[in-house]
Amino acid sequence: LDMPSVLTNKLRIDFNPNHGMKSEAGRWLNAFIATLTNKHLTRCDIAFDIFNRPEVVGYRPWVFGSSKRPYYGRSGDLETLYVGQARSDKQIRQYNKLLEQKKKRSRLEKRLVSETSRLNAMKVDSPDVVLQQQALVAELEYAINDIKTDKYESWWRLELELHTRKISEWDSTVTEVLDAFYKPIWESATSPSLRAQLLVMGTPSMVDDYYASLNGKAREKLRKDMKKADKHTEIAEELKQVFADNKDKLQAQLHGYEAEFELIADDNKTPLEKEPYLSRVEHLMQIEKD
């Protein structure tokens, strides 16, 4: 829950309606939301999971004109790419989900060792405390077993975070991003200099430093050349098909939340002119290569 300091009559509720709504806390939240008026959906996440397609690391959403923040691991490999600002209408994230899950599992395993040691050191004359600790240990064991890191060769996620007006444009926005999701085919260029440029632009560890080193005219020319160049779009085309197969389900999910939480249809007001009710609607789609 968040109440902006400059808007004392406004309230923001940030939660994921796909998880925990049947728990005691979820039931309380549902009851609380029912007492509110003028509620608006102001965030929607749409994600694609890409399994066992390691070549996707050479792909990226080429949305020129938007800020880009890449994060690399110690080995120099790309781990996460942010395109667009966090508070803008649209932000794109492309990240190594398998690596994220491995790190999460490692953290949970370390905590399990610690909590199990605490459990073993507890006195049996405090049964309630022991039961609580046993429940915590069991919960950690379940969470660890639920993380399947050995099932995939690679696992990348392409995720769109949409806000305000972009939510109503989710269909065209996803299509635009997938149209721009590709890897340049450097071998197709006839000019040796362009071949070298496209090779760099398709190499995650080199592309950002190289592009930043160009002046304005050189960047503009490269952008035009990239639009004309041949591209690897195979994964993007598969994602488009998955998206098409899930459109009706996603639309039904959005309408379902509007009805369940009695949301008001969004309009062209800015977020500060609304009663901001932030519900994180999340829809996940995936492709996998055997």
ChimeraX attribute file (.defattr): number of C-alpha atoms within 10 A of each C-alpha:
attribute: neighborCount
match mode: 1-to-1
recipient: residues
	/A:1	9
	/A:2	12
	/A:3	13
	/A:4	12
	/A:5	8
	/A:6	8
	/A:7	11
	/A:8	8
	/A:9	9
	/A:10	16
	/A:11	17
	/A:12	17
	/A:13	15
	/A:14	14
	/A:15	16
	/A:16	15
	/A:17	15
	/A:18	11
	/A:19	10
	/A:20	12
	/A:21	15
	/A:22	13
	/A:23	10
	/A:24	10
	/A:25	11
	/A:26	15
	/A:27	13
	/A:28	13
	/A:29	15
	/A:30	16
	/A:31	12
	/A:32	10
	/A:33	15
	/A:34	13
	/A:35	7
	/A:36	14
	/A:37	12
	/A:38	12
	/A:39	23
	/A:40	23
	/A:41	26
	/A:42	24
	/A:43	21
	/A:44	24
	/A:45	20
	/A:46	19
	/A:47	21
	/A:48	19
	/A:49	20
	/A:50	23
	/A:51	21
	/A:52	17
	/A:53	17
	/A:54	13
	/A:55	10
	/A:56	22
	/A:57	19
	/A:58	16
	/A:59	22
	/A:60	23
	/A:61	21
	/A:62	19
	/A:63	16
	/A:64	13
	/A:65	8
	/A:66	11
	/A:67	11
	/A:68	18
	/A:69	12
	/A:70	16
	/A:71	14
	/A:72	13
	/A:73	9
	/A:74	7
	/A:75	7
	/A:76	11
	/A:77	14
	/A:78	19
	/A:79	20
	/A:80	18
	/A:81	20
	/A:82	19
	/A:83	22
	/A:84	20
	/A:85	14
	/A:86	13
	/A:87	10
	/A:88	12
	/A:89	16
	/A:90	22
	/A:91	20
	/A:92	23
	/A:93	20
	/A:94	24
	/A:95	22
	/A:96	20
	/A:97	20
	/A:98	22
	/A:99	15
	/A:100	16
	/A:101	16
	/A:102	15
	/A:103	13
	/A:104	14
	/A:105	20
	/A:106	13
	/A:107	12
	/A:108	16
	/A:109	16
	/A:110	10
	/A:111	14
	/A:112	19
	/A:113	13
	/A:114	12
	/A:115	17
	/A:116	16
	/A:117	11
	/A:118	14
	/A:119	19
	/A:120	12
	/A:121	10
	/A:122	13
	/A:123	10
	/A:124	12
	/A:125	8
	/A:126	9
	/A:127	11
	/A:128	10
	/A:129	14
	/A:130	18
	/A:131	13
	/A:132	12
	/A:133	18
	/A:134	17
	/A:135	12
	/A:136	16
	/A:137	20
	/A:138	14
	/A:139	12
	/A:140	20
	/A:141	14
	/A:142	11
	/A:143	14
	/A:144	18
	/A:145	10
	/A:146	10
	/A:147	14
	/A:148	12
	/A:149	18
	/A:150	9
	/A:151	11
	/A:152	14
	/A:153	13
	/A:154	21
	/A:155	23
	/A:156	24
	/A:157	21
	/A:158	25
	/A:159	22
	/A:160	22
	/A:161	24
	/A:162	27
	/A:163	23
	/A:164	23
	/A:165	19
	/A:166	18
	/A:167	20
	/A:168	18
	/A:169	11
	/A:170	22
	/A:171	15
	/A:172	11
	/A:173	16
	/A:174	17
	/A:175	16
	/A:176	13
	/A:177	18
	/A:178	22
	/A:179	16
	/A:180	17
	/A:181	23
	/A:182	23
	/A:183	27
	/A:184	26
	/A:185	18
	/A:186	23
	/A:187	15
	/A:188	13
	/A:189	20
	/A:190	10
	/A:191	11
	/A:192	11
	/A:193	10
	/A:194	18
	/A:195	18
	/A:196	13
	/A:197	20
	/A:198	23
	/A:199	18
	/A:200	19
	/A:201	25
	/A:202	19
	/A:203	17
	/A:204	20
	/A:205	18
	/A:206	13
	/A:207	15
	/A:208	15
	/A:209	12
	/A:210	12
	/A:211	15
	/A:212	10
	/A:213	10
	/A:214	12
	/A:215	9
	/A:216	10
	/A:217	9
	/A:218	12
	/A:219	15
	/A:220	13
	/A:221	10
	/A:222	18
	/A:223	14
	/A:224	11
	/A:225	15
	/A:226	21
	/A:227	12
	/A:228	11
	/A:229	18
	/A:230	16
	/A:231	16
	/A:232	16
	/A:233	19
	/A:234	13
	/A:235	19
	/A:236	22
	/A:237	15
	/A:238	16
	/A:239	22
	/A:240	16
	/A:241	13
	/A:242	15
	/A:243	23
	/A:244	13
	/A:245	12
	/A:246	15
	/A:247	14
	/A:248	11
	/A:249	13
	/A:250	19
	/A:251	12
	/A:252	12
	/A:253	15
	/A:254	19
	/A:255	12
	/A:256	12
	/A:257	15
	/A:258	16
	/A:259	11
	/A:260	11
	/A:261	17
	/A:262	17
	/A:263	17
	/A:264	14
	/A:265	11
	/A:266	15
	/A:267	11
	/A:268	9
	/A:269	10
	/A:270	10
	/A:271	14
	/A:272	11
	/A:273	10
	/A:274	16
	/A:275	18
	/A:276	22
	/A:277	25
	/A:278	22
	/A:279	20
	/A:280	20
	/A:281	21
	/A:282	20
	/A:283	17
	/A:284	15
	/A:285	17
	/A:286	16
	/A:287	16
	/A:288	13
	/A:289	11
	/A:290	7
